[in-house]
Amino acid sequence: MAETISKIINAAVLPVLSLALILMTPSVGVPASGAVPQLHPDGAVGRLAFHGSAVYSTRYSDTWRGGQDFQLYNAGIDLVAHSRLTLRTTYRLTDRAVRRHEIVGGVRLYLKDPAHNRTTVNPDGPVSGLVIDLDGGMKSIDNNGFTSSGRADFGLTMPITPHVSVAAGYHWYEEEETDNALSGWARVTWYPAVYRADSAWANPDGPGGQLVVRLTGGGSSNGGTGMAEILVPLTARATLTSALRIEQITEPSRTTFSAGIGASYYLYH
């Protein structure tokens, strides 16, 4: 187990922390103490953001009587290290008969600098500015001793109007599991309300009190999945998220229904 934890730290945590220490210097414009932070699609430059969620799932199969219940927990920390670069790390726990632990570190790159493009935007960034997500880490299965394997994620997001963003990506696993129904995916996000001219990213998820709708679909050689999310920016610092998901595994045939709730909190001062 100690060896597995060491691999996870080396694979995901240390690179992100090292890059954060390099970038959190005055040379990249991180606000000094007491300065007003520069608002950003991921929070504020030089500030942290915290994300967490809990999901309850029930899985049904033709070969079982009744369903099998399990839970999924996520906890993440983001650091907006520069107006073009956000560092991220996430821990995920799937709590079922065999526990699965995942720790992932990564970066988000903005090809169109949000610091200089604040007029025509949506919560994902400046309109027509491509956003790239690159993540990598480890997945460990606690089955009378840990077994570990690598994973990587790639995503592209394009804000196409102040109201709509589209995204697509791919999840890669060193060891594919038969219950993984999501490798390639696509997403569309609808923002019914837009920011006022002087309030871009006052809450990074959208104007306060306005609902946001996000639809995601995808699949793998094992099946397919679809998810609907509703985001509610409650205040400038906090957002509440609810989600419904259905997943279909083809061999053996299994269907999973999931419902979850999450929250994000952004540090501005």
GIWO-V452090 format. One record per backbone hydrogen bond with DSSP energy under -0.5 kcal/mol. CO is the residue of the C=O (numbers start at 1). NH is the residue of the N-H. E is the energy in kcal/mol with one decimal. If there is no record, write none. Layout:
# GIWO-V452090
[[CO;NH;E] [CO;NH;E]]
This chain:
# GIWO-V452090
[[1;5;-2.5] [2;6;-2.1] [3;7;-2.1] [4;8;-2.4] [5;9;-2.5] [6;10;-2.4] [7;11;-2.4] [8;12;-2.4] [8;13;-0.8] [9;14;-2.6] [12;16;-0.9] [13;17;-2.6] [14;18;-2.8] [15;19;-2.2] [16;20;-2.2] [17;21;-2.2] [18;22;-1.8] [19;23;-2.4] [20;24;-2.2] [23;25;-2.3] [25;28;-1.8] [25;30;-1.0] [26;29;-1.7] [32;35;-2.2] [37;39;-0.6] [38;45;-2.6] [40;43;-1.8] [43;40;-2.3] [44;47;-2.2] [45;31;-0.5] [47;80;-1.9] [48;267;-2.4] [49;78;-2.7] [50;265;-2.7] [51;76;-3.0] [52;263;-2.5] [53;74;-2.2] [54;261;-2.1] [55;72;-2.3] [56;259;-2.2] [57;70;-2.1] [58;257;-2.6] [59;68;-2.5] [60;255;-2.6] [61;64;-1.3] [64;66;-0.7] [67;69;-0.5] [68;59;-2.8] [70;57;-2.9] [71;95;-3.0] [72;55;-2.7] [73;93;-2.5] [74;53;-2.0] [75;91;-3.0] [76;51;-2.5] [77;89;-1.9] [78;49;-2.0] [79;81;-1.5] [79;87;-3.1] [80;46;-3.8] [82;85;-1.2] [83;114;-0.7] [84;110;-2.2] [85;81;-0.8] [85;82;-2.1] [86;108;-2.4] [87;79;-2.7] [88;106;-2.7] [89;77;-2.3] [90;104;-2.7] [91;75;-2.2] [92;102;-2.5] [93;73;-2.8] [93;95;-0.6] [94;96;-0.9] [94;100;-2.0] [95;71;-1.7] [97;99;-0.5] [99;142;-2.8] [100;94;-2.6] [101;140;-3.4] [102;92;-2.9] [103;138;-2.0] [104;90;-2.8] [105;136;-2.5] [106;88;-2.7] [107;134;-2.5] [108;86;-2.1] [109;111;-0.6] [109;132;-2.6] [111;113;-0.6] [113;116;-1.3] [114;117;-0.6] [119;121;-0.8] [120;127;-2.2] [122;125;-2.2] [125;122;-2.1] [126;129;-2.0] [128;130;-0.7] [129;159;-0.6] [130;111;-2.4] [131;157;-2.5] [132;109;-3.0] [133;155;-2.2] [134;107;-2.6] [135;153;-2.4] [136;105;-2.5] [137;151;-1.8] [138;103;-2.0] [139;149;-2.2] [140;101;-3.0] [140;142;-0.5] [141;143;-1.3] [141;147;-1.6] [142;99;-0.7] [145;143;-1.6] [147;141;-2.6] [149;139;-3.1] [150;174;-3.0] [151;137;-2.3] [152;172;-3.3] [153;135;-2.4] [154;170;-2.6] [155;133;-2.8] [156;168;-2.1] [157;131;-2.6] [158;160;-0.8] [158;166;-2.1] [159;128;-3.4] [163;191;-3.6] [164;160;-1.6] [164;161;-1.9] [165;189;-2.6] [166;158;-3.1] [167;187;-2.9] [168;156;-2.9] [169;185;-2.1] [170;154;-2.2] [172;152;-2.4] [174;176;-0.5] [177;180;-1.6] [179;181;-0.7] [183;171;-1.9] [184;183;-0.5] [184;219;-2.0] [185;169;-2.0] [186;217;-2.4] [187;167;-2.5] [188;215;-2.6] [189;165;-2.0] [190;192;-0.6] [190;213;-2.2] [196;199;-2.0] [199;202;-2.0] [203;206;-1.8] [207;210;-1.8] [210;233;-0.8] [211;192;-0.7] [212;231;-2.4] [213;190;-3.2] [214;229;-2.9] [215;188;-2.2] [216;227;-2.9] [217;186;-2.6] [218;225;-2.4] [219;183;-2.1] [219;184;-1.5] [220;223;-1.0] [222;250;-3.0] [223;220;-2.5] [224;248;-3.0] [225;218;-2.1] [226;246;-2.4] [227;216;-2.7] [228;244;-2.4] [229;214;-2.3] [230;242;-2.2] [231;212;-2.0] [232;234;-0.8] [232;240;-2.3] [233;209;-3.7] [237;266;-2.5] [238;234;-1.6] [238;235;-1.7] [239;264;-2.2] [240;232;-3.0] [241;262;-2.8] [242;230;-2.6] [243;260;-2.3] [244;228;-2.5] [245;258;-2.7] [246;226;-2.3] [247;256;-2.8] [248;224;-1.9] [249;254;-2.1] [253;62;-0.7] [254;249;-3.2] [255;60;-3.4] [256;247;-2.3] [257;58;-2.5] [258;245;-2.4] [259;56;-2.9] [260;243;-2.1] [261;54;-2.4] [262;241;-2.7] [263;52;-2.2] [264;239;-2.0] [265;50;-2.9] [266;268;-0.6]]
